[in-house]
Amino acid sequence: MRTITKIMANIPQEFKVAPIKQETWLVNGELKTWTGKFTDVFSPISTTDQYERTRLGSIPAMGEAEGIEAIESAANAYGKGQGLWPTMKVADRIDCMQKFVSKMKGTREDVVKLLMWEIGKTLSDSQKEFDRTVEYIENTIEEYKKMDREGARFQKSEGVHAMIRRGPLGVVLCLGPYNYPINETFSLLIPALIMGNTVILKPPKFGVLSLSPILPAFAESFPPGAINIIYGRGRDVAGPIVQSGKVDVLALIGNSTSARALQDQHPHKNRLRMIFSLEAKNPAIILPDADLDLAIEECIAGTLSFNGQRCTALKIIYVHEKIADEFNRQFSQKVDAMKFGNPWEEGVKLTPLPEPEKPDYIQGLIDDAKSHGASVLNAKGGQRYDNYIFPPVIYPVNKNMRIYHEEQFGPAIPILSFRDISEPLDDMAESNYGQQVSLFGKDPKELAPLIDGLTNLVCRVNLNSSCQRGPDVFPFTGRKDSAAGTLSIHDGLRSFSIRTMVAAKENQYNNGIITDLLDSKKSNFINTDYIL
């Protein structure tokens, strides 16, 4: 048996990590040292022959007291709308954000390594997540400049002058997901923050340490209380924060059960704004005239990129019965050809699962499907590892099976055939979810009516391509239980803000006051200056 020393020696030097004890948390502009209990953080990657999760470090096990301290910090910083951050000039808020992203860039190597070790994301995907996040921040800054330019003028209608701008909503609680603990978390955090809201961020359970290298950049870039970062279980810290009634916006990417549980704890539900990106059961529909090679390639990417742990993953495949046998044969072969290994290994597509219980969950889906008449088509499907289960291609799936209804959020691929296009369309209409669909075919006469109907069932129809979130300039949202609010570079800024205005009837008295306000440049709202 190899020793730990030898196994560690097989890990490339540039990807080795030392355990991190996350002793600081950010509140009221101060990186405070935590002296209470800690929770260990483990990697699904083993460094021994006999499998054992690697201890990566520890995080503070915070509770109600720290949650209340964080919400008080954010509420005081907002200052009933009169705080430094919400009333700050747009140019000054942008300067803070530019300072932050400049400092963040220096953490790339550490963040990428932690993403690989914590959640098993491949090296290339970890690098893409970091780089895409930096690009997202920079593009958000530019979009905010554009938005501010459009608002830096008076309008006149029916004898009333008005200056209309977008203003902050208040205090925002941000809860990001483990599958994109940097990118998707920041897709909530960055627009909320730059629009003048004060924010409390609780990192996800998995991927929590990936934020550690960036923590000092937050503390050094923003005024006290504008951004607060806490640790702990959601029920221990997020619950008390919401129960305080001081949260104006709940921003969450994750599970609808968690979203509803938090929403229900707010004492003034009608005042709570919600921005959610939740479950999806995105289908692929493969028509008989589809390019089979292309459909298989895109469905492989759609179902198994990051092991299918994406809300935008293809979670169920409908194949026309005329081509089902050939599709299943080629698709199963392609799945079995995928390489499983550690995230930094060349050519690896399938990596260890961060949730220790996920292999057992997938096995439960397999057993249930088999009990209702399905088979696992691929030879490797269901093979067990300590930290993985090889993706099963399950066919034929029917409505009696759990995998038909549940969002598996992992490496399992249900396939069913259809004879009439009304079958998948009816299923989508009855589904609780409505995010995206992938449609494969080429005949415009067939595609046109399908596209027209599908756009009223989901929010994005991907033609001959897998479902995805990007590019970030496009709206990202969903119908029914899949989302509340819209995220993109532009829409994110709108979601975390509200149109506000100053209006005055046109007369000599008011005209003089407005002129004096503009000339004095004393108001950050009534101001026609803007950033090019």
KOLGUVEX-381492 format. One record per residue: z, x, y of N, C-alpha, C, CB in turn. Coordinates in steps of 0.2 Angstrom, whole numbers, plus 5000, padded with zeros to 4 digits. Glycine has a CB too. Layout:
% residues N
ZXYZXYZXYZXY/...
This chain:
% residues 532
500050044994500050005000500050045006500649955000/499650035011499650065017500250055021498950055021/500450105025501050105029500850075036501350165031/501250045040501150015046500850065051501849995050/501050135050500750185055500050195053501150255053/499850195047499150195045498750135048499050205038/499050075047498650015049498550015057499049955047/499050035060499050035067498550095069499750055070/498450145065497950195067497250165066498050255062/497150115062496550085061496350045067496450045055/496850025071496649985077496450035083497249945080/495850025086495650065091496150075096494950035094/496150135099496750155103496650105110496650225106/496050095112496050055118496249985117495250055120/496349955111496549885110497249885108496149855105/497649935107498349935105498749905111498550005103/499249875109499749845114500449865113499649765115/500849865118501549875118501849815119501849935122/502449795115502749735117502949725124503449735112/502949665126503049645133503649605133502449615137/504149625137504749585139504649555146505449615138/504449495146504249455152504949435155503749395151/505249485160505849465162505849435169506249535163/505249435172505249405179504849335179504849455184/505049295184504749235185504649225193505149175182/504249185195504049185202504349115205503349195203/504749125210504949065213505149085221505649035210/504949035225505049045232504849115235505749035234/504249145232504049205234504349265231504049215241/504849255227505249315224505149315216505949305226/504949375214504949395207505649405204504449455205/505949345202506649355200506749375193507049285201/507249415192507449435185507849385181507849505185/507549375175507849325171508349365166507349295166/508949335166509549365162509749315156510049375167/509449255156509649215150509249225144509449145152/509249175140508949185133508149195133509149115129/507949225128507149235128506949205121507049315128/506249185122505849165116505349215114505549095117/505349235107504849285105504149255105505049305098/503749305106502949285106502649325101502649295113/502349285096501949325091501249315091502249295084/500949365088500149365087499949345080499849435088/499449305079499149285073498949345069498649235073/498849405072498549465069499149505066498149505075/499049525060499549565057499349645057499549545049/499849685057499749755057499949785050500049795063/500149745045500349765039499949735033501049745038/499949775027499549745022499849675019499549795016/500449675019500749605017500849565024501449615014/500449515024500349485031501049465034499949415030/501049485040501649465045501449465052502249515044/501549405055501349405062501649465066501549335065/501249485071501549545075501949515081500949585077/502449545082502849525088502549555094503649545087/502349515099502049545105502549555111501449495107/503049515111503549525116503949455116503249535123/504249445122504649385123504549355130505349405122/504749295131504749265138505349225139504149215138/505549205145506149175147506149105144506249165154/506749085141506849015138507148975143507249015131/506748955148507048915154507148845152506648925160/507548815157507748745156507748705162508448735153/508148655162508148605168508348635175508648545167/508748685175509048715181508448755184509648755180/508048785180507548825183506948785185507248875178/506848725181506348685183506448645190506248625178/507148635191507348605198507248655203508048575197/507448715202507348765207506648775209507648835204/506148775204505448785205505148725210505048785199/505348665208505148605211505448605219505348535208/506048625219506348625226505948675230507048645226/505748735227505448785231504748765233505348845226/504348725229503748705230503748645236503348675224/504248605235504348545240504548575247504848495237/504948625247505148655253504648685256505748705252/504148725252503648755255503148705258503248805250/503048645255502548595257502948565264502448545252/503548565264503948545270503648475273503848595275/503648425269503348365271502748365275503948325275/502348415273501648425276501648465282501348355278/502248495284502248535289502448605288502848515294/502448625281502548695279502048745281502648695272/502148805281501748855283501048855279502048925281/501048845272500448845268500048785269500648855261/500248725269499848665270499548665277500148605269/499848695282499648695289499248755291500148675294/499248805287498848865288498148855290499048915283/497848895294497148895295496748915289496948945301/496248885288495848895282495648965281495148855283/495448995287495349075286495949105283495149095293/496549095285497149125283497249115275497749105287/497149055273497249035266496749075262497148965265/496149075265495549115261495749185261494949105265/496049215266496249285266496749295260496549305273/497249255260497749255254497349255247498249205255/496849215247496549205240496149265239496149145240/495849295244495449355243495849415241494949365249/496449415244496849475243497149465235497549465247/497249405233497449395226496949415221497649315225/496249395222495749405217495649475217495149365219/495649515223495549585223496149615218495649615230/496749595219497249625215497149605207497949605217/496949545206496849525199496349565196496649445199/495849585199495349625196495549685192494749645201/496149715195496449775192496749765186496849805197/496849695184497249685178496749665172497749625179/496149675172495649655167495849685160494949675169/495849745160495949775153496549745150496049855154/497149745153497749715150497649645148498349725155/497349605153497349535151496849525145497049495157/496349555145495849555139496149565132495249595140/496549625132496949645126497449585124497349705127/497749555129498249505127497949445125498649495133/497349425127496949365125496749375118496349355129/496549435116496349455109496949445104496049525108/497549475106498149475102498449415102498549535104/498549375107498949315107498549255104499049295114/497949245106497549185103496949205099497349145109/496849265097496349285093495649275095496349245086/495549275102494849275105494549335104494949245112/493849335103493449395102493449435108492749375099/493349505107493349545113492849525118493149615111/492249505116491749485121491949415125491049475118/492249375121492449305124493049315128492549255118/493449365127494049375131493749405138494549425128/493349455137493049485143492649435147492549545141/492349385144491949335148492449285151491549295143/493049275148493549225151493749255157494049215146/493949325157494249355163493649355169494449425161/493049385167492549385172492349325175491949425169/492349275171492149205173492649175178492049155167/493249195176493849165181493749205188494449185178/493649265188493549305194492949275198493449375193/492449265195491849235198491949165200491249235193/492349125196492549055198492949055205492949025193/493449105205493849105212493449125217494449165211/492949175217492549195222492049135224492149255220/491749105219491349045221491748985224490949025215/492348975222492748925225492848945233493448915222/493049005234493149025241492549015245493249105241/491949025243491349015246491148935247490649045243/491348905242491248825243491748795248491348795236/492348825248492848805253492648815260493548835251/492348875261492048895268491548845270491748965268/491048825265490548775266490848705268490048765260/491348685264491648625265492048625272492248605260/492348675274492648685281492148685286493048745281/491548715285491048715291490848635292490448755289/490748605286490548535287491048485291490348505280/491648505290492148465294492348485301492748465290/492048545303492248575309491848545315492148655309/491848475316491448445321491748375322490748445319/491648345328491848275329491248235328492048265336/491448175325490948125324491048065328490848095316/490548025330490647965334490347905331490347985341/490747845331490447785329490847725332490547785321/490447685335490747625338491247635343491047575333/491147695347491547705352492147745350491747645356/492147775344492747805342492547875340493147775336/492847925342492747995340493248015334492948045346/493048055330493448065324493248135321493348015318/493748175319493648235316493948225309494048295319/493548235304493648215297493648285293493248165294/494248295290494348355285494648335279494748415289/494648385274495048375268495748405268494648395262/496248365267496948395267497248395260497348355272/497748435260498148435253498448375251498648495253/498648365245498948305242499748315242498748295235/499948375241500748385241500848445236501048325239/501348425231501548465226501248455220502348465225/500948505217500548505211500948535205499848535212/500948505199501248535193500648555189501748495189/500448615187499848635183500148655176499548695187/499748625171499948645164499248655161500348585161/499148725159498448745156498448745149498248805159/497948755146497848755138497848825135497148715136/498048825129498048885126497348915124498448885119/496848875124496248905121495848945127495748845119/496048925133495748965139496348975144495148925143/496849015142497449015146497349045153497949055142/496849075154496749105161496149065164496449175160/495649055161495049025165495148945166494449025160/495348905161495448835162496148825166495448795156/496648865165497248855169497048875177497748905167/496648925178496448935185496048885188496149005185/495648845183495148795186495548745189494748775181/496248735187496648685190497048725196497248665185/497348775195497748815200497348835206498048875197/496848865206496448895211496248835217495848935209/495948785215495748735220496348695222495248685217/496848685218497448655221497748695226497948645215/497848765225498148815229497748825236498248875226/497148835235496748845241496648785246496048875239/496748725243496748665248497348655252496548605244/497848695250498448695254499048655251498348655260/498948635244499448615240499948665238499248575234/500548655237501048705234501048685227501748695237/501148735223500948735215501548755211500348765214/501648725206502148755200501648765194502748705199/501648815191501248835185501748855180500748895187/501648815174501948835168501448855163502348775165/501348915161500848935156500948905149500949015155/500348905145500448875139500848915134499748865136/501048875128501448905123501048975120501548855118/500448965119500049025116499649045122499548995110/499549115122499249145128499649155134498649105130/500349145133500749145139500849215142501449125137/500849265138500849335140500249355144501049385134/499749325143499049345146499149345154498449315144/499649305156499749295163500149345166500049225165/500549385162501049425164500749485169501349465158/500149515167499949565171499749545178499349605168/499649475179499349445185499949425190498849395184/500549415187501149395190501249425197501749395186/501249495197501349525204500849515209501449605203/500249505207499749485212499849415215499049485208/500149365212500349305215500849315220500549255209/501349355218501949365222501749405229502449405219/501249445228501049485234500549455238500849555232/500249405236499649375240499849305244499149365235/500349275242500449205245501149195248500349155239/501249155253501849145256502349115251501749105262/503049125253503549095248503449025247504249105251/503449005240503448935238502748905237503848895243/502248945239501548915239501448915231501048955242/501548965227501448965220502148985217500849015218/502348945212502948955208502748955200503448905209/502949015197502749015190503349025186502349075189/503448975181504048965177503848965169504448905178/504348975165504248985158504648935154504349055155/504548925148504948875144504548825141505448845148/504848785136504548725133504448675138504948705127/503848635137503748585142504248535143503048555140/504548515137505048455138505648485141505248435131/505748545141506348575144506348585152506548645141/505748605154505648625161505148575165505348695162/504548555161504048515165504348435165503448505161/504748415160505048355161505548345167505448335154/506048385168506448375174506048385180506948435173/505548425180505148435186504848365188504648485186/504548335183504148265185504748215186503748245179/505248215183505748165184506048165191506348175179/506048225194506248235201505948185206506248305203/505348165204504948125209504548155214505348075212/504648225214504348265220503648295218504848325221/503448275212502748295210502248245213502748315203/501748265217501248225219500648225215501048245226/500548275211499948285207500148315200499348325210/499948285195500048315188499348335186500348265183/499248395185498648425183498748455176498348485188/498348435171498448455164497848455160498948405161/497748515157497248515152497548525145496748575153/497448475141497748475134497748415131498548495135/498348385128498348335124498548265128498848345118/498248215126498448145130499148125128497948095128/499448145122500048125121500548165126500248145114/500448225127500848265132500748235139500748335132/500148215141499948195147500348125149499248185148/500348085144500648015145501448025145500447965139/501648065141502448075141502648105147502648125135/502348145151502548165157502348115162502148235159/501848085162501648035167502247975167500948005165/502447955161502947905160503647925163503047885153/503747995164504348015167504448015174504548085164/503848005178503848005185504147935187503148015188/504647935192504947875194504547835199505547895198/503947865201503447825206502747835203503547845213/502647805197502047815194501447795198501947775188/501447745202500947725207500747785212501047665210/501247825213501047875218500847945215501747895222/500847945208500748005205499948015204501048015198/499648065207498948075205498848115199498548105211/498348105195498248135189497548165188498348095183/497548235186496948265185497048295178496748325190/496648265173496748275166496048295163497048215162/496048345159495548355154495848355147495148425156/495648305143496048295137495548305131496348225137/495748265126495348265119494648245120495748225114/494248265115493548245115493348245107493048285119/492948205106492648205099491848205100492848145094/491648265103490948265105490448265099490848325109/489948225098489548225093488848255094489348155091/488548285089487848305089487448245085487748375086/486948235088486448185085485748215084486348115090/485548225078484948265076484448215073485148315071/483948205078483448155076482948185071483048135082/482548145067482148175062481548225064481748115059/481348225071480848265073481148325077480448235078/481848335076482148395079481948465076482948385079/481948515081481748585078482348605074481648635084/482348605068482948615063483248685065482648615056/482848735065483148805067483548805073482548855067/483248775078483648765085484248725084483148745090/484248665081484748625080485348655076484548565076/485148695071485648725067486048785071485348755060/485648825074485948875079486348845084485348915082/486148795087486648765092487248735089486248715097/487148705084487748665080488248715078487448625075/487948775075488448835073488848855079488048895070/488548865085488848885091489348825093488448905097/489148765093489448715096490148695092489048655096/490048705085490648685081491148745080490448665074/490848805080491348865078491448915083491048895072/491148915089491348955095492148955096490948945101/492449005096493149015096493448965091493448995103/493148965085493448925079493448855080494148955077/493048825085493048755087493648735091493048715080/494048785093494648765097494448755105495148825097/494048715106493748695113493748615113493148735114/493848595119493748515120493048505120494148495126/492648555122491948545122491548555115491648585128/491948575110491648595104491348525101492148615099/490848535097490548485093491048465087489848505090/491248405087491748385082491548345077492348355086/490948325077490648285072489848285073490848205072/489448285067488748295067488448235064488548365064/487948205067487548145064486848175063487548085069/486648175057485948195055485548145052486048255050/484948135054484548075051484448095044483848075055/484448035040484448045033483848085030484447975030/483248075034482648115032482748185031482048095037/483148215036483248285036483948315034483048315043/484348265032485048285031485148335025485448215029/484748325020484848375014484648445016484448355008/484148455020483848525022484348545027483148515024/484548505032485048525037485648555034485148475042/485948515029486548535026486548595022486848475022/485948605019485848665015485848735020485248665011/485448725025485348785029486048795033484748775034/486248745036486848745040487448775036487048675042/487548755030488148785026488048855024488148745019/487348875023487248945022487448995028486548965020/487248965034487348995040488149005042487048965046/488548955040489248955041489549005036489548885040/489349005030489649055025489449125027489349045018/488949135031488749205033489149235039487949205035/489549195042489949215048490449255046490149155052/490649305050491149365048491749345051490849425051/492249345047492949335049493349405049493349295044/493749415055494049475056494449475062493549535056/494649535064495049545070494649545076495449615070/494849525082494449505088494049565090494849485093/494249625089493849685092493349705087494349735094/493349685081492849705076492149685078493049685069/491649735077490949715079490649665074490549775078/490349615077490049555073490449505071489749585067/491149505073491549455071491449395075492349475072/491449335071491349265075491949225073490749235072/492349235068492849195066493549235066492749165059/494049215069494649255071495249225069494649285078/495849255068496449225067496649165071497049275067/496949115068497149055072497849065075497148995068/497849045082498549055085499049015083498449055092/498848955080499348905078499548915070499148825079/500148935069500248945062500148895057500948975061/500248825059500148775055499448745055500648715058/498948775058498248745058497948755051497848785063/498048805047497648805041497948745036497848875037/498548735036498848675033498548615035499548675033/498448605042498148545044497448535042498248545052/497048585043496348585040496348565033495948645042/496748595029496748585022496948505021497348625018/497348485025497548405024496948365026498048395029/496548385030495848355032495448355026495548375038/495348415023494948425017495148375011494948495015/495748385010496048345004495948265005496748355003/496048245012495948175013495248155013496148155020/494748195015494048185015493848175007493648235019/494048225003493848224996494148154993494148284993/494648134995494948074992494548014993495648064994/494148014999493747965001492947974999493847945008/492848024995492148034993491748084996491847974994/492048125000491648185003491748244998491948195010/491348295000491348364996491248415002490748364991/491548475000491448535004490748565002492048585004/490348575006489648595004489548675004489148565009/489948705008489848775008490348815003489948805015/490148865000490448904995491148924998490048954992/491148955004491748985007492248935010491649035012/492048865011492348815014493048805011492048755014/493548815015494248805013494648865010494248745008/494248915010494648985007495148995012494149045007/495749015009496349025013496549095014496948985010/496749105020497049165022497749155025496649205028/498149205026498849185029498749165036499249255029/498249185040498149165047497449125048498249225051/497149105043496549065044496349025038495949125045/495848985039495548945033494848945035495848875033/494448965030493748965032493448895033493349005026/492948895038492748825040492448785034492248835045/492648725032492348685027491748645031492848645024/491248635028490648585030490748525025489948625029/491048475028491248415024490648355025491948385027/490448335019489948285019489948245012489248315020/489848185012489648135018490348105021489148085016/490348105027491048085031490948005032491148125037/491447975031491447905033492047885037491447855027/492147825039492647795044493347795041492447735047/493347805034494047795031494347865031493947775023/494047915033494347985033494648005040493748035032/495148035039495548065045495048105050496148105043/494648145047494248195051493748155055493948245046/493548095053493148055057493448035063492847995053/494048025063494447995069494748045073494947945067/495048095070495548145073495048205076496048175068/495348225082495048285085495348345082495148285093/494948375077495248425073495348495077494748445067/495048505082495248565086495348625082495848555091/494848645078494948695073494348705069495548695069/494248745064493648765060493648715055493748835058/493348655056493148605051492548565054493748565049/492048555050491448525052491248465048490848575052/491348405051491148345047490448325049491648285049/490048305044489348285044489248215041488948335041/488948175044488748105041487948095043489148055043/487648065038486948045040486847975042486548055033/486347965046486147895048485447875047486347895056/485347815047484647785046484347765052484647735040/484847725056484647695062485047725068484747615062/484747735074485047765079485647725082484547785085/485647665080486147615083486847635079486047545081/486847675074487447695070487847745074487247725063/487547795076487947845080488147815087487647915081/487647775090487747745097488347695096487147715099/488347655091488947605090489647645090488847565085/489547705086490147735085490447765091490047795079/489947795095490147825102490447775106489547855105/490147715106490447655110491147635108489947595110/491247635102491947615099492447675100491847595092/492247735101492647795101493147795107492247855101/493747825107494247825112493947885117494947845110/493447915115493347975119492647975122493348045115/492448005127491848005130491648065135491747935134/491648125132491548185136490848195136491948235134/490548225130489848245130489548225123489848325131/488848245123488548235117487948285117488248165116/487748305111487148355110486648315106487348415106/486048305110485548265107484948315105485348215112/484748315099484148355097483548315095484448395091/483048325098482348295096481848315101482448215097/481248285101480748315105480248255108480348365102/480248195105479848145107480048105113479648095101/479748115119479948085125480048005124479548095131/479647975120479747905119480347885116479147875115/480647925111481247915108481847945112481247955101/481747995116482248025119482447985126482148095121/481947955129482047925136482547875135481447905138/482547825131483047765131483647795128482747715126/483647845124484347865121484747905127484147915116/484347945131484647975137484947925141484148025140/484547875143484747825148485447785145484247775149/485447775139486047745136486647785135485947715129/486547855133487047895132487447915138486747965128/487047925144487347945150487847885152486847955155/487847825149488347775151488947775146488047715151/488847815141489447825136489847885137489147825129/489447945139489848005140489648035147489648065135/489848085149489748115156489248175156490348135159/489048195150488548255150488148245143488848325150/487448235144487048235138486748305138486548185138/486848345132486548415132485948405127487048465128/485348415130484748405127484548475123484148385131/484548465116484348525112484848585113483648545113/485448575115485948625116486648605114485848655123/487048645113487748625111488148605118488148685108/488648575117489048555122489448615125489648495120/489548605132489848665135490148635142489448725136/490548675145490848665151490448685157491548695152/490148745157489848775162489148755163489848855162/488748785168489048825173489548785178488448845178/489948825181490548795184490348755191491048845186/489648755193489448715198489348645196488848745201/489248635189489148565187489848525186488748565180/489848465187490448425186490648425179490348355188/491348435178491648435171492148375171491948505169/491948325167492448265167492248225160492348225173/492548165160492448125154492648055155492848155148/492448015151492647945151493247925146492047895149/493447865147494047845143494547895142493747825136/494747915136495347955135495248025136495647945129/494648045138494448115138494648155145493748125137/494648115150494848145157495048095162494148185159/495348125167495448085173495348135179496248065173/494848125183494648165188494148215186495248215190/493848245191493248295189493348365192492648265193/493148405187493248485189492548515189493748515184/492448555194491948605195492148635201491248565196/491748685204491948715210491948675215491348775211/491448625216491548585222491948525221490848555223/491948495215492348435213493048455212492048405207/493248515210493948535210494248535217493948605207/493948555222494148555228494248485231493748595233/493848445229493948375231494448335227493248335230/494548355221495048325217495748335219494948345209/495848395222496548415224496648415231496648495222/496248365234496248355242496148285243495848405246/496248265249496048195252495748195259496648145251/495348155260495048155267495548125272494348105267/495648165277496048145282495748155289496748185282/495948115294495548115300496048105306495048065300/495748135312496048115318495548075322496348185322/495748015325495247975328495547955335495147915324/495047945340495247925346494747885349495447985351/494947825353494447785356494147835362494747725359/493547825363493147865368493347835375492447865367/493747875379493847855386494047925389494447805387/494047925396494147985400494748015398494147965407/495347975397495948005395495948035389496447945395/495748005383495648035377495248095377495547985372/494648085380494148145380494448205383493548125384/494848195388495148255391495648295387495548235398/496048245383496548275378496148315373496948225375/495648285370495348315364495048385367494748275362/494748385373494448445376494948495376494148435382/495548475379496148525380496348555373496748495383/496348515368496548535361496048585358496648475357/495448565359494948615357494948685361494248585358/495048675367495048745371495648785370495048725379/496248755369496848785368496848825361497448745369/496448795356496548815349497248815346496248885349/497648775348498348765346498348725339498748735351/497848685338497848645332497448675327497648575333/497648685321497248705315496848655312497648735310/496948585314496548535312496048515317497048465311/496248505323495748495328495448555331496048445334/494948585327494748655329493948655326495148705325/493548675330492848685328492648755326492348665334/493148795325492948865323492848855315493548915324/492448895312492348905305492148975303491848845303/492148985296491949045294491249045291492449065288/490849095293490149095290490149125283489749145295/
